[in-house]
Amino acid sequence: MPRLDFRRAIRVVLGGARPTRRGLAFLVLGSVGILAGFTTGMPILLYVGCFVLALPVVAFTFVRTRESTMSVTRRFSFAVVEAGSTTAVTLRVDNAARRVTSPVRWRDSLPWRPWVTDSGWLPRLSVKTGLTSDRSAAQLSYSLTPTERGVFEVGPLVVEATDPFDLAWGAWNVGSVTPLVVTPRVVQLATSALVAQSGDGEARVVQRRSAGDDDDSMTREYRRGDAMRRVHWKASARHGSLMVRQEEQHSYPEARIIVDTRLEGYPDASRASVTPAMSAVGASRSQSARFEWVVTMLASAVVQLRREGFLIHIIETAQSQLTDAATVHRRSSAEQELLTRLASFAPIESSAAWEGEPSTRSSTRGPVIALMANPEPVTVDFLVRQSTNNVLAVAFVVEPTSGFGDRERFGSAKRPPLADELRTAGWKVISVKSFDDVAEAWNLFVAQSRVASDGS
């Protein structure tokens, strides 16, 4: 015989309603009056007890009848918003029942504290008649200012109702949740001095980046079969014969950013298992202050370098979470796609050996930036193997803020300090804290780039 769950039975009977403190007091007083009436033989106490006990029951019934069928549509003024920015939320509530609703209070559920919005009154909604002027729908609005990046679920709408005597209170979820993508904060950074060290040809291309395309137009003589839309009329008038545009592809300076995304590289992160699939949907967050600094620097550096004309390659030390967004072109859409992916970017557990890319390609003369906290030996070995000849290589190392520091370096053999190991391999090391300003840390990088350009 299945076990009877009394709590579940009570929830089924009461639904979303529950007694208030006043309602509980009435229930207790009514029960005491009925018991006293039986024991003393005084019918008046029995009648009063039944009356007092019946009031909360009537209140429950009243609250339950105020629950109605509604549909909710939630829209954001910006479905993708930067952390610290404000987006307006608009809700349309439609009455799908066959009766007029009563005025009730509403709150919208939030994925962060205080977990719900301030309450407001939802007006009486009439029965939907199909007329454009009917009052079967109401529009509600409020604003949100998320402070942390992530993919959050806003909603559902919570409707609250009470009886006139405040003996019972009920709350019901209406509608579903709506995802809100919060991208990392992008800090405005200073212009770097990296163009000068990219070579003459590439520097000229960067200076002409306002032309609007990756292909510079040149002209040649018209040939049979050429489309007339390619005719360059100014050049034709100057040469006295038809000239057409000839596309010539130029190479652009490239920059690489190596990001340590292994969970073991961030001792302050939560130890819960995080897989790439989970992080792709924002199902789990690392809650690592050091990794959040890395993400902020990554987003800000990509935006700054892209606007300076660089083609940017992002390398992850764990399984790729950015996939096709790891290469950022000069188009603004590529920048926005990367920032959207970074909303759910997280350090993930990875037990597989990581080979990384081969040493710095000879065709890449742009800078190499590494972002890390306490990397594993496989990550450090990869950085050490990089060819830093004639290439600016700068590593940002986010140091611990507590006095206990990081655990011992990975591996059984005693390894030198991380900064010394990287400097020996030709890296410039910039040590920061998770509370340090990203713009000030970038200024140190700009200073290193100017030194490199002066020495080249």
C-alpha positions in Angstrom: 0.0 0.0 0.0 1.5 3.3 -1.0 2.4 5.7 1.8 0.2 8.7 2.2 2.0 11.9 2.0 0.0 14.3 4.1 2.1 17.4 3.2 1.5 16.7 -0.5 -2.2 16.2 0.1 -2.4 19.5 1.9 -0.6 21.3 -0.9 -3.0 19.7 -3.4 -6.1 20.8 -1.4 -4.8 24.4 -0.7 -3.0 24.8 -4.1 -1.0 27.9 -4.1 -2.8 29.3 -1.1 -1.7 29.3 2.5 -3.0 30.9 5.7 -1.6 34.2 6.9 -0.7 34.7 10.6 -4.1 36.1 11.2 -5.6 33.1 9.4 -3.6 30.7 11.6 -4.8 32.5 14.7 -8.4 32.1 13.6 -7.8 28.4 13.0 -6.4 28.0 16.4 -9.1 30.0 18.1 -11.8 28.2 16.2 -10.4 24.8 17.2 -10.1 25.8 20.8 -13.7 27.1 20.8 -15.1 23.9 19.4 -13.1 21.8 21.9 -14.2 24.0 24.8 -17.8 23.8 23.6 -17.7 20.0 23.7 -16.0 19.7 27.0 -18.0 22.3 28.9 -21.3 21.6 27.2 -21.8 25.2 26.2 -23.4 25.4 22.7 -22.5 29.1 22.3 -18.8 28.2 22.4 -19.4 25.5 19.8 -21.2 27.9 17.5 -18.6 30.6 17.9 -15.8 28.1 17.3 -17.4 26.8 14.1 -17.9 30.4 12.9 -14.3 31.4 13.6 -13.0 28.2 12.0 -15.2 28.7 8.9 -13.8 32.1 8.2 -10.3 30.9 7.0 -11.9 28.2 5.0 -14.0 30.8 3.2 -10.9 32.9 2.7 -9.1 29.9 1.1 -12.0 29.4 -1.3 -12.0 33.1 -2.1 -8.3 33.2 -2.9 -8.5 30.0 -4.9 -11.2 31.4 -7.1 -9.1 34.4 -7.9 -6.6 32.2 -9.7 -7.3 32.6 -13.4 -5.7 31.5 -16.7 -3.4 34.1 -18.1 -0.7 34.1 -20.8 2.4 36.2 -20.5 4.7 37.5 -23.2 8.0 39.0 -22.0 10.3 41.2 -24.1 13.6 43.0 -23.5 14.6 46.2 -25.1 18.0 44.6 -25.5 18.0 40.8 -25.4 21.8 40.9 -25.2 23.1 43.4 -22.7 26.5 44.2 -21.3 27.0 43.7 -17.6 26.3 46.9 -15.7 24.0 48.2 -18.4 20.2 48.5 -18.1 17.5 46.9 -20.2 13.8 47.6 -20.1 11.5 44.6 -19.6 7.9 44.7 -21.0 5.3 42.1 -20.2 2.0 41.7 -21.9 -0.6 39.8 -19.8 -3.6 38.4 -21.6 -6.7 37.0 -19.9 -7.3 33.5 -21.4 -10.2 32.7 -19.1 -13.9 33.0 -19.7 -14.5 35.3 -16.8 -13.3 38.7 -15.7 -10.2 38.6 -13.4 -9.9 40.4 -10.1 -7.2 43.0 -9.4 -4.1 41.1 -8.1 -0.5 42.0 -7.2 2.3 40.8 -9.5 6.0 40.3 -9.2 8.5 39.0 -11.8 11.0 36.3 -10.8 14.7 37.3 -11.1 17.7 35.0 -11.2 19.6 37.1 -8.7 18.9 38.8 -5.4 16.3 40.0 -4.3 14.9 37.2 -6.6 11.7 39.1 -7.4 10.9 42.6 -8.6 8.9 45.1 -6.6 5.2 44.3 -6.5 2.6 46.2 -8.5 -1.1 45.9 -9.2 -2.4 44.0 -12.2 -5.7 45.7 -13.2 -9.0 43.8 -13.8 -8.9 42.0 -17.1 -12.1 41.5 -19.0 -13.0 38.6 -21.2 -11.3 38.6 -24.6 -13.8 39.6 -27.3 -11.6 40.0 -30.3 -12.1 43.7 -30.4 -9.1 46.0 -30.6 -10.4 48.2 -27.9 -11.1 45.5 -25.3 -9.4 45.4 -21.9 -8.5 41.8 -21.8 -4.8 42.5 -21.8 -2.5 44.7 -19.6 1.1 45.9 -20.2 3.6 45.9 -17.4 7.1 47.2 -17.4 10.2 47.5 -15.2 14.0 47.8 -15.8 16.9 45.4 -15.1 20.5 46.1 -14.5 22.5 42.8 -14.3 25.9 43.1 -12.7 27.4 39.8 -13.7 27.8 38.1 -17.1 25.9 34.9 -17.9 22.8 33.5 -19.5 20.0 34.0 -17.1 16.3 33.0 -17.1 13.9 35.8 -16.1 10.5 34.8 -15.0 8.0 33.3 -14.5 5.5 36.0 -13.5 4.2 35.6 -9.9 0.6 36.6 -9.2 -0.4 37.2 -5.6 -3.9 37.4 -4.1 -5.4 37.8 -0.6 -8.9 37.9 0.8 -10.4 41.2 2.2 -9.8 40.1 5.8 -6.2 39.0 5.1 -6.8 35.4 6.4 -5.3 33.6 3.3 -2.7 34.4 0.8 -2.1 32.8 -2.6 0.7 33.0 -5.2 0.8 31.3 -8.7 3.4 31.2 -11.4 2.1 32.5 -14.7 3.8 32.1 -18.1 7.3 30.8 -18.7 10.9 32.1 -18.4 12.7 34.2 -21.0 16.5 34.0 -21.4 18.6 37.1 -21.0 22.2 37.1 -22.3 24.5 39.3 -20.3 27.9 39.8 -22.0 31.1 40.7 -20.0 31.9 44.3 -19.3 34.0 45.9 -22.0 36.5 48.4 -20.6 37.8 51.2 -22.8 41.5 50.6 -23.3 44.3 52.9 -24.5 45.5 52.7 -28.1 48.5 50.4 -28.3 51.7 51.0 -30.3 51.5 47.6 -32.0 51.0 48.8 -35.6 54.6 50.1 -35.9 56.1 46.7 -35.2 53.9 44.9 -37.7 55.9 45.8 -40.8 55.6 48.5 -43.4 53.0 46.8 -45.6 50.7 45.8 -42.8 50.9 49.2 -41.1 49.7 50.9 -44.3 46.8 48.5 -44.5 45.8 49.3 -40.9 45.9 53.1 -41.6 43.6 52.6 -44.5 41.1 50.4 -42.5 38.4 53.0 -42.8 38.0 52.1 -46.5 35.3 49.7 -45.5 36.5 46.3 -46.9 39.4 43.8 -46.7 40.1 44.1 -50.4 41.7 47.2 -51.8 40.6 48.2 -55.2 43.2 48.5 -58.0 42.7 49.0 -61.7 43.7 47.3 -64.9 42.7 47.5 -68.6 39.2 46.4 -69.6 39.1 42.9 -71.0 36.3 41.3 -72.9 33.8 39.7 -70.6 34.4 42.0 -67.6 31.3 43.2 -66.0 30.5 46.9 -66.6 29.8 47.4 -62.9 33.5 47.0 -62.3 34.5 49.9 -64.6 36.4 52.6 -62.7 35.3 55.7 -64.5 37.7 58.1 -62.9 40.7 55.9 -63.8 39.2 55.4 -67.3 39.0 59.2 -67.8 42.5 59.6 -66.6 44.0 56.9 -68.9 41.8 57.5 -71.9 40.6 53.9 -72.0 38.3 51.7 -70.0 39.8 50.6 -66.7 38.2 48.1 -64.3 38.8 47.4 -60.6 41.0 44.5 -59.8 40.7 42.9 -56.4 44.0 42.3 -54.5 43.9 40.6 -51.1 46.1 42.1 -48.5 47.2 40.5 -45.3 46.4 42.1 -42.0 48.4 42.1 -38.8 47.4 39.3 -36.6 47.3 38.9 -32.8 46.9 35.8 -30.7 45.3 35.6 -27.2 45.9 32.4 -25.3 43.4 31.9 -22.5 43.8 29.3 -19.8 40.3 27.8 -19.5 41.2 24.7 -17.4 39.4 24.5 -14.1 42.5 23.4 -12.3 44.2 26.6 -13.3 41.8 28.6 -11.0 42.1 27.5 -7.4 39.4 30.0 -6.3 36.8 28.4 -8.6 34.1 26.1 -7.4 35.1 22.5 -7.7 31.8 21.4 -9.2 32.1 19.5 -12.4 31.7 21.8 -15.4 31.5 20.4 -18.9 31.6 22.3 -22.2 28.0 21.4 -22.8 26.9 22.8 -19.5 28.9 26.0 -19.9 27.5 26.5 -23.4 24.0 26.9 -22.0 25.1 28.7 -18.9 24.0 25.8 -16.7 26.9 26.3 -14.3 29.1 29.1 -13.2 32.6 28.9 -11.8 32.3 31.8 -9.4 36.0 32.6 -9.8 37.0 36.2 -9.3 40.4 35.5 -11.1 38.7 34.0 -14.1 36.2 36.9 -14.3 39.2 39.3 -14.5 40.6 37.2 -17.3 37.3 37.3 -19.2 37.0 41.1 -18.8 40.5 41.6 -20.1 39.8 39.1 -23.0 36.7 41.0 -24.1 38.2 44.4 -23.7 41.5 43.5 -25.5 39.6 41.8 -28.4 37.5 44.9 -28.9 40.5 47.3 -28.8 42.7 45.2 -31.1 40.0 44.6 -33.6 39.3 48.3 -33.8 43.0 48.9 -34.4 42.8 46.6 -37.4 44.1 43.3 -36.1 42.8 39.8 -37.0 42.6 38.1 -33.6 42.9 34.3 -32.9 41.8 33.1 -29.5 43.3 29.9 -28.2 41.7 27.9 -25.3 43.7 25.5 -23.2 40.7 23.3 -22.6 38.0 22.1 -25.0 36.9 24.9 -27.3 33.8 26.8 -26.1 34.1 29.7 -28.6 34.4 27.4 -31.7 34.0 29.5 -34.8 33.9 32.7 -32.8 37.5 32.2 -31.7 38.7 34.1 -34.8 37.6 37.7 -34.7 37.6 39.6 -38.0 37.3 43.3 -38.6 33.5 43.0 -38.9 31.6 44.3 -35.9 29.3 41.2 -36.2 32.3 39.0 -35.3 32.9 41.1 -32.2 29.3 40.9 -31.1 29.3 37.1 -31.7 32.3 36.6 -29.5 30.9 38.8 -26.7 27.7 36.7 -26.8 29.7 33.5 -26.5 31.7 34.9 -23.6 28.5 35.3 -21.6 28.6 31.6 -20.8 32.4 31.2 -20.9 33.7 29.3 -17.9 36.7 27.2 -16.8 36.0 23.6 -17.4 37.4 20.3 -16.3 39.7 18.7 -18.8 41.8 15.6 -18.2 42.9 15.1 -21.8 46.4 16.2 -22.8 46.4 19.5 -24.6 48.8 19.9 -27.5 47.8 23.5 -28.3 48.9 25.1 -31.6 52.5 24.7 -32.9 54.9 27.5 -32.0 54.2 30.9 -33.3 53.7 30.9 -37.0 56.3 32.7 -39.1 53.5 34.7 -40.9 52.3 36.1 -37.6 54.3 39.1 -36.5 51.6 40.5 -34.2 51.5 40.3 -30.5 50.8 37.2 -28.4 48.9 37.8 -25.1 48.4 35.1 -22.5 45.8 35.3 -19.7 46.0 32.9 -16.8 46.1 32.5 -13.0 47.8 29.3 -11.9 48.2 27.2 -15.1 49.0 23.5 -15.3 52.4 22.3 -16.5 51.0 21.4 -19.9 49.9 25.1 -20.4 53.2 26.5 -19.1 55.2 24.1 -21.3 53.2 25.3 -24.3 53.9 28.9 -23.5 57.6 28.2 -23.0 57.8 26.5 -26.4 56.5 29.6 -28.2 59.0 31.4 -30.4 59.1 35.0 -29.1 61.8 36.3 -31.4 60.7 39.7 -32.9 57.3 39.1 -31.3 55.8 40.9 -28.4 54.7 38.2 -25.9 53.0 39.4 -22.7 51.5 37.2 -20.0 48.9 38.6 -17.6 49.0 36.4 -14.4 46.2 37.0 -11.9 47.7 36.4 -8.5 45.7 35.3 -5.4 44.3 37.9 -3.2 44.4 35.9 0.0 47.5 35.5 2.1 47.6 31.7 1.6 48.4 32.0 -2.1 48.2 29.2 -4.6 48.9 25.5 -4.0 52.3 24.1 -4.8 53.2 24.1 -8.5 51.9 21.1 -10.4 54.1 18.1 -10.9 56.4 16.0 -8.7 59.6 17.8 -9.8 60.3 21.2 -8.2 59.6 23.9 -10.8 60.8 27.5 -10.8 58.3 30.3 -10.1 55.8 30.8 -13.0 57.0 34.4 -13.7 60.7 33.3 -13.8 59.9 30.4 -16.1 58.0 32.6 -18.5 60.6 35.4 -18.5 63.3 32.9 -19.3 61.3 31.9 -22.4 61.1 35.6 -23.5 57.7 36.6 -22.1 57.0 39.9 -20.5 55.0 39.1 -17.3 52.5 41.5 -15.8 51.2 40.4 -12.3 47.7 41.6 -11.3 45.0 41.0 -8.7 41.4 40.2 -9.4 40.4 43.6 -8.1 42.9 45.5 -10.2 41.6 47.8 -12.9 41.8 46.2 -16.4 42.6 49.6 -18.0 45.5 50.2 -15.8 46.9 46.7 -16.5 46.5 47.3 -20.2 48.5 50.5 -19.8 51.4 48.4 -18.7 51.0 46.3 -21.8 51.0 49.5 -23.9 54.2 50.5 -22.3 55.8 47.2 -23.2 54.6 47.5 -26.8 56.2 50.9 -27.1 59.4 49.6 -25.7 59.3 46.8 -28.2 58.5 49.1 -31.1 61.4 51.5 -30.2 63.8 48.6 -30.0 62.8 47.1 -33.3 
